[in-house]
Amino acid sequence: ETGVTQSPTHLIKTRGQQVTLRCSSQSGHNTVSWYQQALGQGPQFIFQYYREEENGRGNFPPRFSGLQFPNYSSELNVNALELDDSALYLCASSWDRGETQYFGPGTRLLVL
Amino acid sequence: QKEVEQNSGPLSVPEGAIASLNCTYSDRGSQSFFWYRQYSGKSPELIMFIYSNGDKEDGRFTAQLNKASQYVSLLIRDSQPSDSATYLCAVSFSGNDMRFGAGTRLTVKP
């Protein structure tokens, strides 16, 4: 167990809807990164938050947005869901933007 | 495009053998290299990281890095059936943009 938690564990949405996923970082970690992992692929970097500010973003459209709170927990919001958004969404926490990241259990999103 | 490439496998080895997993990357500026293990339906679990050329050993695992050849590998000695999983290679270019390969599926047969 890494101490990183995510909710919900599973989610089913329909095209066009909006979704919010949540992540609590490991105790003492102030950096949260979000990843999307499609079936059979490696995780793809969405963005990273450090001390409540976005600190880097991958090749994802603006309908993917996020927040980090003062307690360093984080949210990932996806608007206008598309079928291709179906994936495992992972958050990973680290200390001070460190590269040694520890993953939570993930949220599996299915878009119908 | 900064790419990380792995053979998708499956790689099958008998119990007790050495499993060798390979990864190449395209950006010479890469600084940090990671191996994660991912069991089916679970999230990635960090096994090892390596920053300098050469070998780094941790128990049955050895990571090898050759920056000149842009190549990183993971050796698993005395492979066990519980090592059966997908192994993900990850490369950090700038500290906030970790790139993962698609993973190599390893099966260790009893």
Chai-1 contact restraints between the chains, C-beta under 6 A:
chainA,res_idxA,chainB,res_idxB,connection_type,confidence,min_distance_angstrom,max_distance_angstrom,comment,restraint_id
A,Q41,B,A102,contact,1.0,0.0,6.0,A-B,restraint_1
A,G42,B,L88,contact,1.0,0.0,6.0,A-B,restraint_2
A,G42,B,F100,contact,1.0,0.0,6.0,A-B,restraint_3
A,G42,B,G101,contact,1.0,0.0,6.0,A-B,restraint_4
A,G42,B,A102,contact,1.0,0.0,6.0,A-B,restraint_5
A,G42,B,G103,contact,1.0,0.0,6.0,A-B,restraint_6
A,P43,B,F100,contact,1.0,0.0,6.0,A-B,restraint_7
A,F45,B,D97,contact,1.0,0.0,6.0,A-B,restraint_8
A,F45,B,M98,contact,1.0,0.0,6.0,A-B,restraint_9
A,Q48,B,N96,contact,1.0,0.0,6.0,A-B,restraint_10
A,N55,B,N96,contact,1.0,0.0,6.0,A-B,restraint_11
A,G56,B,N96,contact,1.0,0.0,6.0,A-B,restraint_12
A,G56,B,D97,contact,1.0,0.0,6.0,A-B,restraint_13
A,L90,B,S43,contact,1.0,0.0,6.0,A-B,restraint_14
A,R97,B,G95,contact,1.0,0.0,6.0,A-B,restraint_15
A,E99,B,S32,contact,1.0,0.0,6.0,A-B,restraint_16
A,E99,B,S92,contact,1.0,0.0,6.0,A-B,restraint_17
A,E99,B,G95,contact,1.0,0.0,6.0,A-B,restraint_18
A,F103,B,S43,contact,1.0,0.0,6.0,A-B,restraint_19
A,F103,B,P44,contact,1.0,0.0,6.0,A-B,restraint_20
A,P105,B,S43,contact,1.0,0.0,6.0,A-B,restraint_21
A,G106,B,S43,contact,1.0,0.0,6.0,A-B,restraint_22
